[in-house]
């Protein structure tokens, strides 16, 4: 990958990937996700992401939203457990406008009291919509429970009570301590000359806050496994089975990505889909996911099923995990899995917005930026013995956790 990396005079890191396209993408990424919320202010980072568009020292909300939309572009943001990302996609000639706007909302937002109070109702409505959607809420509750007592156990949305208690001063304090050069990356994908782009970023990306970074990661966290069942007035039973897994820096993470792709990844030929949905018809929605973070990771399996099939579905999931633990993949099985994963990666590379976000995240978390050839070689080097070892570590029955929403009688 012919990318460019540079540290601006402010200390913010800049990563750039040149492409031939009329559309460009810029992201401003900060290590300011939910894990950094104060203990008594759950949901603060997510609420800040909502409120950051509500006015700056020189722009009203309409002017912020219209600045990129009026040129046919898109302005958006999202919050994860570890980062807040502000980004824009636009015709490439409007790079100056986009950089200046992202800088303005990152460092000059004023969080008006009136807008904060309105936004509280919107976020609380978002929380309630999750509570009304068990197939979505179970993911959050499982992660909150799995990492309870660790910063990653903080819920992204927070609660109605915690959001209600957020004050303007909380937002300002959070920005001053988290939106600092040491914790930030600007990522750009577009058709630009590298030296010109550096000059533009030096001019338009001007941080205001320079607190000392206080990142504190803990990879030693462990909790006892749990089995948690809840009766809910649902049409379906919802099942979540999972455990802690490798963090984003672990050399085994790539093998787990491959294993997850085989087990219940996005393709319709995954083992869970073929052997539970297609063979028995027990469930429509079934999937597995692997999420690595800076210090910990999570592997989970979700299924929604009729009440009468719930226990059978759980048994079949456990059977698939046991097969991975006990039966080494044949060279042919592993080769097919590698071809499929490499194909998925190749297709994702075609999305330039995803490229921009992935590059920025790699730099933000101090990961190596690897060429497609390097990634493919690493996948090709995975052996059946390594896959068996990973399956036994991650799918150990003694470390599996269960969260089940049962249908009320």
Buried (B, 14 or more C-beta within 10 A) or exposed (E): EEBBEBEBEBEBBBBBBBBEEEBBBBBBBBBBBBBBBEEEBBBBBBBBBBBBBBBBEEBEEEBBEEBBEEBEBEBBBBBBBBBBBBBBBBBBEBBEBBBBBBBBBBBBBBBBEEBBEEBBEEBBEBBEEBEEEBBEBBBBBBBBBBBEEBBBBBBBBBEBEBBEBBEBEBBBBBBBBBBBBBBBBBBBBBBBEEEEBBEBBBEBBBBEBEEEEEEEBEEEBEBEBEEEEBEBEBEBBBBBBBBBBBBBBBEBBBBBBBBBBBBBBEEEEBBBBEBBBEEEEBBEEBBBBBBBBBBBBBBBBBBBBBBEBBEBBBEBBBEBBEBBBEEBBEEEBBEBBBEBBBEBBEEEBEEBBEBBBBBBBBBBBEEEBEEEEEBBEEBEEBEBEBBBBBBEBBBEEEBBBBBBBBBEE
